[in-house]
């Protein structure tokens, strides 16, 4: 069966190749044509007709052959193709048709000169129809008409092996023998033992090709079915192996996480124990050493300041002299020293989060008030990264490596030092106008009716809340100073001071807070910086005397601000500039800008070291910049 199948496959392909046209003959016809039957040439040819193979013959010659054999036969020896059609159905030949677009001729459009020839379709195309052809049949090969008119040798058909220059016309359906017209006339018995069963080569080739396709389809169906079974088995094995790998990964991960948790639990326990011991020593030191000396100093000072009218002037002068000498002596003496032994120090070992505790040598802590270290004057910004928020950010706070962002969708998101975002870390009763951290607690101001102050643990658990019964719109105005919560009260032109658990302590007059869009920040423990979007005004106020220390009006529509050492960083609405203001004088000393800062609302600012954290209301993102 296999040998038989291979035999008639070869025969079918050979027959199919007989369908290729002979462009060289057509090329010659466009210049010099001749009927191969009667020998008449050019304009002497009687009623020239063009066969599908492209060759031209006289109508009388074709009609004569058709009457005898009921076929149209090409008289060109190098072609010799046979067609089951009458001469009357053939197209008339025009000398110029050999170079015309075949598609336009078939659909009877206006004739155009052909530019290309498709070797797969055996057709000529003009520029327009070539584009349609390439779109529909992009894998076909096309060549120029110059190539088509000059490559005669590539299109010569087969010649009968028994009769010279006779093209094969018929094929035996039984033994697949190819024969010319003379072979049919002299035919003997078929190789299979019976008579020949001749068919035109075109019909026989078409029949054999259909058989090949059927056999091929059947064979492929079996192969596909076998492959499907093999692939399914491989996929099943792969699924089992990967599932086992996943289980191993999960078990390993859980085991390592448990070990890591145990390590850091031990680390935390040791640190807390040592901190408790140190706090006890510090408390004893304050009570036994500092407090005694401070009481003695204060007593002598009070005696000096007491107005005693019964003393004679000379006695007062002598007493003053003695007390002044005593105060000078105390002032010149060094304060007592606090000695803490066996202190723990946290150090990194290799990886960023891999830390250990080590015991350091005994140290002496001198009780001395020190100011904040000076910061480097920022001159430019370099963008580090950004994170996308689920809603517009309104307020921001950075605390112990995490950034907390108050959002318009009534939630607080948390971003850690690796920019991992925890959305919905806290859910509140309204959009979060302010968020700040103080002594390991997180405070939020929600824009509900009335406003609500909520206090959370650093794990996001609600501890307490209270109402601030004043309407404030789109403001970042909650600050905490010396265990006191300060909130703006615009209707009454004042700032209300609460205790950490929500008890009203007192009110501080502040005319600038009449604005409903105000931002408040605290550069130190004795002053406030306020910016009014409505009045385009920034001022510094002493929290003790309520005195306005300076006022700045050069920045239009100010919004977010933050303290940075002895400076204040400030943004303005629809302005890509970061203004740098001297906190002592209120003068603008410099500016920074970056092309990635959107021209829109920047309601709040935050600084962590030399990193500027900037929430963008319009684009719903928080960006981190390095201040250089």
C-alpha positions as CSV (number, residue, x, y, z in Angstrom):
1,X,0.0,0.0,0.0
2,X,2.9,2.4,0.9
3,X,4.7,1.7,-2.4
4,X,1.4,2.2,-4.3
5,X,0.7,5.5,-2.5
6,X,4.3,6.8,-3.2
7,X,3.9,5.9,-6.8
8,X,0.8,7.7,-7.6
9,X,1.9,10.7,-5.4
10,X,4.9,11.1,-7.7
11,X,2.6,10.8,-10.7
12,X,0.1,13.3,-9.4
13,X,2.8,15.9,-8.7
14,X,4.2,15.4,-12.2
15,X,0.7,15.8,-13.7
16,X,0.0,18.9,-11.6
17,X,3.2,20.5,-12.9
18,X,1.7,20.3,-16.4
19,X,-0.6,23.2,-15.4
20,X,2.2,25.8,-15.4
21,X,1.9,28.3,-18.3
22,X,4.6,29.0,-20.8
23,X,5.2,32.8,-20.5
24,X,8.0,32.7,-23.0
25,X,5.6,31.8,-25.7
26,X,3.2,34.6,-24.7
27,X,6.2,36.9,-24.7
28,X,7.0,36.0,-28.3
29,X,3.3,36.3,-29.2
30,X,3.3,39.9,-28.1
31,X,5.9,40.5,-30.9
32,X,5.6,37.7,-33.4
33,X,2.8,35.2,-33.3
34,X,2.2,32.1,-35.5
35,X,-0.5,29.4,-35.6
36,X,1.3,26.1,-35.0
37,X,-1.3,24.1,-37.1
38,X,-1.4,26.1,-40.4
39,X,1.7,28.3,-40.1
40,X,-0.1,31.6,-40.7
41,X,1.7,34.5,-38.9
42,X,0.8,37.8,-37.3
43,X,-2.0,39.7,-39.0
44,X,-2.7,36.8,-41.5
45,X,-4.0,34.6,-38.7
46,X,-7.7,34.0,-39.2
47,X,-9.8,35.0,-36.1
48,X,-6.9,34.3,-33.6
49,X,-8.0,32.7,-30.3
50,X,-5.9,32.4,-27.1
51,X,-5.9,29.2,-25.1
52,X,-5.7,29.1,-21.3
53,X,-2.0,28.2,-21.6
54,X,-1.5,31.5,-23.3
55,X,-0.7,30.3,-26.9
56,X,-2.6,31.5,-30.0
57,X,-4.1,29.6,-32.9
58,X,-6.4,30.1,-35.8
59,X,-10.1,29.6,-35.1
60,X,-10.5,27.2,-38.2
61,X,-7.6,25.0,-37.0
62,X,-9.0,24.8,-33.5
63,X,-12.5,24.0,-34.8
64,X,-11.2,21.3,-37.1
65,X,-9.5,19.5,-34.2
66,X,-12.5,20.0,-32.0
67,X,-14.8,18.3,-34.5
68,X,-12.6,15.2,-34.6
69,X,-11.7,14.8,-30.9
70,X,-14.1,17.1,-29.0
71,X,-11.1,18.8,-27.4
72,X,-9.0,22.0,-28.0
73,X,-5.4,21.0,-28.4
74,X,-2.4,23.4,-28.3
75,X,-0.4,22.7,-31.4
76,X,2.9,24.1,-29.9
77,X,5.1,21.0,-29.4
78,X,6.7,22.4,-26.3
79,X,3.2,22.7,-24.7
80,X,0.6,20.5,-26.3
81,X,-2.0,21.0,-23.5
82,X,-5.6,19.8,-24.1
83,X,-8.8,21.5,-22.9
84,X,-12.4,20.3,-22.8
85,X,-13.9,23.4,-24.2
86,X,-15.2,24.5,-27.6
87,X,-13.2,27.1,-29.6
88,X,-16.2,29.4,-29.5
89,X,-15.7,29.8,-25.7
90,X,-12.1,31.0,-26.1
91,X,-11.2,34.7,-25.8
92,X,-10.2,36.6,-28.9
93,X,-6.5,37.5,-29.0
94,X,-5.3,41.1,-28.9
95,X,-1.7,41.6,-29.7
96,X,-1.3,43.7,-26.6
97,X,-3.2,41.3,-24.2
98,X,0.0,39.3,-23.5
99,X,1.2,42.1,-21.2
100,X,-2.1,43.1,-19.7
101,X,-3.4,42.4,-16.2
102,X,-5.3,39.1,-16.2
103,X,-7.6,40.1,-13.4
104,X,-8.9,43.1,-15.3
105,X,-9.4,41.0,-18.4
106,X,-11.5,38.4,-16.5
107,X,-13.8,41.0,-14.8
108,X,-14.0,43.1,-18.0
109,X,-12.5,46.2,-16.5
110,X,-10.5,48.8,-18.3
111,X,-7.3,47.1,-19.5
112,X,-4.1,48.0,-17.6
113,X,-0.4,47.1,-18.2
114,X,0.7,44.2,-15.9
115,X,3.7,44.9,-13.6
116,X,4.2,41.6,-11.9
117,X,3.7,37.9,-12.5
118,X,2.8,35.3,-9.8
119,X,4.5,32.0,-10.2
120,X,2.0,30.3,-7.9
121,X,-1.2,31.6,-9.5
122,X,0.3,31.7,-13.1
123,X,-1.3,35.2,-13.5
124,X,-0.2,38.7,-14.3
125,X,-1.3,41.6,-12.2
126,X,-1.3,45.4,-12.4
127,X,-0.1,47.5,-9.5
128,X,-3.6,47.8,-7.9
129,X,-4.6,44.1,-8.2
130,X,-1.1,43.0,-7.0
131,X,-1.8,44.8,-3.7
132,X,-5.0,42.8,-3.3
133,X,-3.2,39.6,-4.3
134,X,-0.4,40.2,-1.7
135,X,-2.9,40.9,1.1
136,X,-4.9,37.7,0.4
137,X,-2.0,35.4,-0.7
138,X,1.0,36.8,1.1
139,X,3.0,33.5,0.8
140,X,2.9,33.5,-3.0
141,X,6.0,34.4,-5.0
142,X,5.8,37.2,-7.6
143,X,8.4,38.5,-10.1
144,X,8.6,41.4,-12.4
145,X,7.3,41.3,-16.0
146,X,10.9,41.6,-17.3
147,X,11.7,38.3,-15.6
148,X,8.4,36.8,-16.8
149,X,9.1,37.7,-20.5
150,X,12.7,36.3,-20.4
151,X,12.6,33.0,-18.6
152,X,11.4,30.5,-21.2
153,X,13.6,27.6,-20.1
154,X,11.9,27.4,-16.7
155,X,8.4,26.7,-18.1
156,X,9.0,23.9,-20.6
157,X,6.6,21.0,-20.0
158,X,7.3,17.3,-20.1
159,X,7.7,15.6,-23.5
160,X,6.6,12.1,-24.4
161,X,9.4,9.5,-24.0
162,X,8.2,7.4,-27.0
163,X,7.4,10.1,-29.6
164,X,9.7,13.1,-30.1
165,X,8.3,16.6,-29.5
166,X,4.9,15.1,-28.6
167,X,3.5,16.5,-25.3
168,X,1.7,14.0,-23.0
169,X,-2.1,14.5,-23.1
170,X,-3.7,11.5,-21.4
171,X,-3.0,9.3,-18.5
172,X,-4.2,5.8,-17.6
173,X,-6.5,5.6,-14.6
174,X,-5.4,2.0,-13.9
175,X,-1.6,1.9,-14.3
176,X,-1.0,5.7,-14.3
177,X,0.9,5.6,-17.7
178,X,1.3,9.0,-19.3
179,X,0.6,9.0,-23.1
180,X,0.6,11.5,-26.0
181,X,-1.9,11.4,-28.8
182,X,0.1,8.9,-30.8
183,X,0.5,6.6,-27.8
184,X,-3.3,6.5,-27.4
185,X,-3.7,5.5,-31.0
186,X,-1.0,2.7,-30.7
187,X,-2.1,1.7,-27.2
188,X,-1.6,-1.9,-26.1
189,X,-2.8,-3.6,-23.0
190,X,-2.5,-1.9,-19.6
191,X,0.4,-2.9,-17.4
192,X,-2.2,-4.2,-14.9
193,X,-3.3,-6.8,-17.5
194,X,-6.5,-5.1,-18.8
195,X,-7.3,-2.4,-21.3
196,X,-6.2,1.2,-20.6
197,X,-8.7,3.6,-19.0
198,X,-7.5,7.0,-20.4
199,X,-8.4,10.3,-18.9
200,X,-7.2,13.8,-19.7
201,X,-4.1,14.5,-17.6
202,X,-5.8,17.5,-15.9
203,X,-8.7,15.3,-14.8
204,X,-6.5,12.4,-13.7
205,X,-4.1,14.7,-11.8
206,X,-7.1,16.4,-10.0
207,X,-8.5,12.9,-9.0
208,X,-5.1,11.7,-7.7
209,X,-4.5,14.9,-5.7
210,X,-7.8,14.5,-4.0
211,X,-6.8,10.9,-3.1
212,X,-3.5,12.1,-1.8
213,X,-5.2,14.7,0.4
214,X,-7.6,12.1,1.8
215,X,-4.8,9.7,2.6
216,X,-2.7,12.5,4.2
217,X,-5.7,13.7,6.3
218,X,-6.3,10.2,7.6
219,X,-2.6,9.7,8.4
220,X,-2.4,13.1,10.2
221,X,-5.5,12.4,12.2
222,X,-3.9,9.3,13.6
223,X,-0.6,11.2,14.3
224,X,-2.5,14.1,16.0
225,X,-4.4,11.7,18.2
226,X,-1.2,9.9,19.3
227,X,0.5,13.3,19.9
228,X,-2.4,14.5,22.0
229,X,-2.2,11.5,24.2
230,X,1.6,11.9,24.6
231,X,1.3,15.7,25.4
232,X,-1.5,15.1,27.9
233,X,0.7,12.5,29.7
234,X,3.7,14.9,29.7
235,X,1.5,17.7,31.0
236,X,0.0,15.5,33.8
237,X,3.6,14.5,34.9
238,X,4.7,18.1,34.7
239,X,1.8,19.3,36.9
240,X,2.6,16.6,39.5
241,X,6.3,17.6,39.6
242,X,5.6,21.3,39.8
243,X,3.0,20.8,42.6
244,X,5.6,18.8,44.5
245,X,8.1,21.7,44.0
246,X,5.5,24.2,45.2
247,X,4.9,22.2,48.3
248,X,8.6,22.0,49.1
249,X,8.9,25.7,48.6
250,X,6.0,26.5,50.9
251,X,7.3,24.1,53.6
252,X,10.8,25.6,53.4
253,X,9.4,29.1,53.5
254,X,7.3,28.4,56.5
255,X,10.2,26.7,58.3
256,X,12.6,29.6,57.6
257,X,10.0,32.2,58.6
258,X,9.4,30.5,61.9
259,X,13.1,30.5,62.6
260,X,13.4,34.2,61.6
261,X,10.4,35.1,63.8
262,X,11.9,33.3,66.8
263,X,15.2,35.1,66.3
264,X,13.6,38.5,66.2
265,X,11.2,37.7,69.1
266,X,14.3,37.0,71.1
267,X,16.0,40.1,69.8
268,X,13.0,42.2,70.8
269,X,12.7,40.6,74.3
270,X,16.4,41.3,75.1
271,X,16.1,44.9,73.9
272,X,13.0,45.6,76.0
273,X,14.5,44.1,79.1
274,X,17.6,46.2,78.7
275,X,15.6,49.3,78.0
276,X,13.6,48.7,81.3
277,X,16.8,48.4,83.2
278,X,18.2,51.6,81.7
279,X,15.0,53.5,82.3
280,X,15.1,52.5,86.0
281,X,18.7,53.7,86.3
282,X,17.8,57.0,84.6
283,X,14.8,57.6,86.9
284,X,16.9,56.9,90.0
285,X,19.6,59.3,88.7
286,X,17.0,62.0,88.2
287,X,15.5,61.6,91.6
288,X,18.7,61.2,93.6
289,X,21.1,63.5,91.8
290,X,19.6,66.0,89.4
291,X,16.4,66.8,91.4
292,X,18.3,67.5,94.6
293,X,20.7,69.9,92.9
294,X,17.9,71.6,91.0
295,X,15.8,72.1,94.2
296,X,18.9,73.7,95.9
297,X,19.5,76.0,93.0
298,X,15.8,77.0,92.7
299,X,15.6,77.8,96.5
300,X,18.6,80.1,96.4
301,X,17.2,81.8,93.4
302,X,13.8,82.4,95.0
303,X,15.6,83.9,98.1
304,X,17.4,86.2,95.9
305,X,14.3,87.4,94.1
306,X,12.2,87.9,97.3
307,X,11.5,91.5,98.1
308,X,12.1,91.9,101.8
309,X,11.4,95.5,102.8
310,X,12.4,94.9,106.5
311,X,16.0,94.3,105.5
312,X,18.3,97.3,105.5
313,X,19.9,98.1,102.2
314,X,23.4,97.1,103.3
315,X,22.1,93.6,104.4
316,X,20.3,93.1,101.1
317,X,23.5,94.0,99.2
318,X,25.6,91.6,101.3
319,X,23.0,88.8,100.9
320,X,22.9,89.4,97.2
321,X,26.6,89.2,96.9
322,X,26.8,85.9,98.8
323,X,23.9,84.3,96.8
324,X,25.4,85.6,93.5
325,X,28.7,84.0,94.4
326,X,27.0,80.7,95.3
327,X,25.0,80.7,92.0
328,X,28.2,81.4,90.0
329,X,29.9,78.5,91.7
330,X,27.0,76.1,90.9
331,X,26.8,77.3,87.4
332,X,30.5,76.6,86.8
333,X,30.3,73.1,88.1
334,X,29.7,70.2,85.7
335,X,26.4,68.4,86.0
336,X,26.5,64.9,87.4
337,X,27.2,62.0,85.1
338,X,24.9,59.1,84.5
339,X,26.6,55.7,84.1
340,X,24.9,52.9,82.2
341,X,26.6,49.6,81.9
342,X,26.2,46.6,79.6
343,X,24.2,48.5,77.0
344,X,22.9,46.8,73.8
345,X,23.6,48.1,70.3
346,X,21.8,47.0,67.1
347,X,24.0,46.3,64.2
348,X,23.5,45.0,60.7
349,X,25.1,41.7,59.5
350,X,25.2,41.3,55.8
351,X,21.7,41.6,54.5
352,X,19.8,44.8,55.1
353,X,17.2,43.3,57.4
354,X,19.6,40.8,59.1
355,X,20.4,42.4,62.5
356,X,21.9,41.3,65.8
357,X,22.3,42.8,69.3
358,X,25.8,43.2,70.7
359,X,26.9,44.3,74.2
360,X,28.9,47.5,74.2
361,X,31.2,48.9,76.9
362,X,30.0,51.1,79.7
363,X,29.3,54.7,78.8
364,X,28.6,58.0,80.5
365,X,25.7,60.1,79.5
366,X,26.0,63.8,80.3
367,X,22.6,65.5,80.7
368,X,22.9,68.4,78.4
369,X,20.4,70.1,76.2
370,X,21.4,70.1,72.5
371,X,19.9,71.7,69.5
372,X,18.9,69.8,66.3
373,X,21.9,69.1,64.0
374,X,22.2,71.4,61.0
375,X,21.0,70.0,57.7
376,X,22.6,70.4,54.3
377,X,21.1,73.2,52.2
378,X,19.1,71.5,49.4
379,X,19.8,72.7,45.8
380,X,18.2,70.1,43.4
381,X,16.0,67.1,43.2
382,X,16.6,63.6,41.8
383,X,13.6,61.3,41.4
384,X,14.0,58.0,43.2
385,X,10.7,56.2,42.8
386,X,6.9,56.5,43.0
387,X,4.0,54.4,44.1
388,X,0.4,54.5,42.8
389,X,-2.4,55.1,45.3
390,X,-6.0,53.8,45.0
391,X,-7.3,57.3,45.6
392,X,-6.2,60.9,45.7
393,X,-3.6,61.5,48.6
394,X,-4.5,64.3,50.9
395,X,-2.0,64.0,53.8
396,X,1.3,62.2,54.6
397,X,3.5,61.3,57.5
398,X,6.8,59.4,57.7
399,X,7.6,57.4,60.9
400,X,10.2,54.8,61.7
401,X,10.8,53.7,58.1
402,X,7.2,53.7,57.0
403,X,5.2,56.3,55.1
404,X,1.5,56.7,56.0
405,X,-0.8,58.4,53.4
406,X,-4.2,59.7,54.1
407,X,-6.5,59.2,51.1
408,X,-9.7,60.7,49.8
409,X,-11.4,57.3,49.8
410,X,-11.5,57.3,53.7
411,X,-8.5,55.0,54.1
412,X,-4.8,55.2,55.1
413,X,-2.2,53.4,53.0
414,X,1.2,52.4,54.3
415,X,4.4,52.3,52.2
416,X,7.5,50.6,53.7
417,X,11.2,51.3,52.9
418,X,11.0,48.9,49.9
419,X,8.0,50.7,48.4
420,X,5.7,47.8,49.2
421,X,2.2,49.3,49.6
422,X,-0.5,48.2,52.0
423,X,-3.7,49.8,50.9
424,X,-6.6,50.0,53.3
425,X,-4.2,49.8,56.3
426,X,-6.8,51.9,58.2
427,X,-10.4,52.7,57.3
428,X,-11.9,55.9,58.7
429,X,-15.3,57.7,58.7
430,X,-14.3,60.2,56.0
431,X,-11.5,61.4,53.7
432,X,-8.3,61.7,55.7
433,X,-7.4,65.4,55.9
434,X,-4.4,64.9,58.3
435,X,-2.3,62.0,59.4
436,X,0.6,62.1,61.9
437,X,2.5,59.8,64.2
438,X,3.5,60.5,67.8
439,X,4.9,58.2,70.5
440,X,4.2,55.0,68.6
441,X,0.6,56.0,67.9
442,X,-1.0,57.1,64.6
443,X,-3.5,60.1,64.7
444,X,-5.9,60.9,61.8
445,X,-8.3,63.7,61.2
446,X,-11.3,62.5,59.1
447,X,-13.5,64.8,57.1
448,X,-16.8,63.6,58.4
449,X,-19.6,65.5,60.0
450,X,-18.4,66.6,62.5
451,X,-14.7,66.1,62.0
452,X,-13.3,63.1,63.9
453,X,-9.8,62.6,65.5
454,X,-8.9,58.9,65.7
455,X,-5.9,57.3,67.5
456,X,-4.6,54.0,66.3
457,X,-1.8,51.6,67.3
458,X,1.1,51.2,64.8
459,X,-0.6,47.9,63.8
460,X,-3.8,49.8,62.7
461,X,-6.0,49.0,65.7
462,X,-8.3,51.8,66.9
463,X,-7.5,53.0,70.4
464,X,-9.8,56.0,70.9
465,X,-11.5,58.8,68.9
466,X,-13.2,62.1,69.6
467,X,-15.1,64.8,67.6
468,X,-13.7,68.2,66.6
469,X,-17.0,70.1,66.1
470,X,-15.8,72.6,63.5
471,X,-16.1,72.5,59.7
472,X,-12.7,72.5,57.9
473,X,-12.3,71.9,54.2
474,X,-9.3,70.3,52.6
475,X,-6.7,71.2,55.2
476,X,-3.7,69.5,56.7
477,X,-3.9,71.1,60.1
478,X,-3.4,68.5,62.9
479,X,-0.1,68.8,64.8
480,X,1.2,67.4,68.1
481,X,3.5,69.5,70.4
482,X,4.5,68.5,73.9
483,X,1.7,65.9,74.4
484,X,-0.9,68.3,73.0
485,X,-3.0,67.9,69.9
486,X,-3.5,71.2,68.0
487,X,-6.4,71.6,65.5
488,X,-7.5,74.6,63.5
489,X,-10.9,76.2,64.3
490,X,-11.6,78.6,61.3
491,X,-15.1,79.8,62.4
492,X,-13.7,81.2,65.6
493,X,-10.3,82.3,64.2
494,X,-8.4,80.2,66.7
495,X,-6.5,76.9,67.3
496,X,-8.0,74.4,69.8
497,X,-5.6,72.4,72.0
498,X,-6.6,68.9,73.1
499,X,-4.9,66.4,75.4
500,X,-3.8,63.1,73.8
501,X,-7.0,61.5,74.8
502,X,-9.3,64.2,73.5
503,X,-9.9,66.6,76.4
504,X,-10.1,70.3,75.4
505,X,-7.3,72.2,77.2
506,X,-7.4,75.8,75.9
507,X,-7.8,77.9,72.7
508,X,-5.2,80.0,71.1
509,X,-6.3,83.0,69.0
510,X,-5.0,82.9,65.4
511,X,-6.5,85.2,62.8
512,X,-5.0,83.4,59.8
513,X,-7.1,80.3,60.5
514,X,-10.2,82.1,59.3
515,X,-9.3,80.5,56.0
516,X,-10.9,77.1,55.4
517,X,-7.9,75.9,53.4
518,X,-5.0,76.1,55.9
519,X,-1.9,74.0,56.6
520,X,-0.2,73.9,60.0
521,X,3.2,72.6,60.8
522,X,5.5,72.9,63.9
523,X,9.2,73.6,63.2
524,X,9.9,73.3,67.0
525,X,8.2,73.0,70.4
526,X,7.4,76.8,70.7
527,X,6.1,77.9,67.3
528,X,3.8,77.1,64.4
529,X,4.0,77.7,60.7
530,X,0.6,78.3,59.0
531,X,-0.1,78.7,55.3
532,X,-3.4,80.0,53.9
533,X,-4.4,78.9,50.4
534,X,-7.2,81.4,50.2
535,X,-5.2,84.5,51.3
536,X,-1.8,83.4,49.7
537,X,-0.1,84.0,53.1
538,X,2.4,82.1,55.2
539,X,3.3,83.1,58.8
540,X,5.1,81.9,61.9
541,X,3.4,82.3,65.3
542,X,4.8,81.9,68.8
543,X,2.7,79.4,70.7
544,X,3.4,81.1,74.1
545,X,2.9,84.8,73.3
546,X,0.7,84.3,70.2
547,X,2.9,86.8,68.5
548,X,3.2,86.7,64.7
549,X,7.0,86.4,64.2
550,X,7.0,86.9,60.4
551,X,4.7,86.9,57.4
552,X,5.4,85.9,53.8
553,X,3.1,86.8,50.8
554,X,5.3,86.2,47.7
555,X,4.0,82.6,47.1
556,X,0.6,82.5,45.5
557,X,-1.9,79.8,46.6
558,X,0.5,77.9,49.0
559,X,-0.4,74.3,49.9
560,X,1.9,71.7,51.4
561,X,4.8,72.6,53.7
562,X,7.2,70.8,56.0
563,X,10.1,71.7,58.3
564,X,13.6,70.7,57.2
565,X,16.1,71.8,59.9
566,X,16.3,75.6,59.9
567,X,14.4,75.7,56.6
568,X,10.8,75.3,55.4
569,X,9.9,73.5,52.2
570,X,6.7,74.8,50.5
571,X,4.7,73.9,47.4
572,X,2.1,76.0,45.6
573,X,-1.0,75.1,43.5
574,X,-0.3,74.5,39.8
575,X,3.4,75.2,40.4
576,X,6.2,72.7,39.9
577,X,8.5,74.6,42.3
578,X,9.6,73.7,45.8
579,X,10.3,76.9,47.7
580,X,13.0,76.9,50.4
581,X,12.2,79.4,53.2
582,X,14.4,80.4,56.1
583,X,12.4,79.4,59.2
584,X,13.9,82.2,61.3
585,X,13.5,85.2,58.9
586,X,10.7,84.0,56.6
587,X,12.7,84.8,53.5
588,X,12.7,82.7,50.4
589,X,16.4,81.6,50.1
590,X,16.2,79.3,47.1
591,X,13.9,77.1,44.9
592,X,14.0,73.6,43.5
593,X,12.1,72.1,40.6
594,X,11.7,68.8,38.8
595,X,9.9,68.0,35.5
596,X,8.0,65.1,37.0
597,X,6.2,67.2,39.6
598,X,2.7,67.6,38.2
599,X,1.3,71.1,37.9
600,X,-1.6,70.5,40.2
601,X,-2.4,70.1,43.8
602,X,0.3,69.0,46.2
603,X,-1.7,69.1,49.5
604,X,1.1,67.9,51.8
605,X,4.9,67.3,52.1
606,X,7.1,65.1,54.2
607,X,10.9,64.7,54.7
608,X,12.8,61.6,55.8
609,X,16.5,62.4,56.1
610,X,17.4,63.8,52.7
611,X,14.4,62.3,51.0
612,X,11.5,64.5,50.0
613,X,8.1,62.6,49.9
614,X,5.5,64.3,47.7
615,X,1.9,63.2,47.3
616,X,0.3,64.2,44.0
617,X,-3.5,64.7,44.2
618,X,-4.2,64.8,40.5
619,X,-2.2,61.7,39.5
620,X,-3.0,59.6,42.6
621,X,0.6,58.8,43.3
622,X,3.3,59.4,45.9
623,X,6.8,60.2,44.7
624,X,10.2,60.1,46.5
625,X,13.0,62.5,45.6
626,X,16.6,62.8,46.7
627,X,17.5,66.3,47.8
628,X,21.0,67.1,46.7
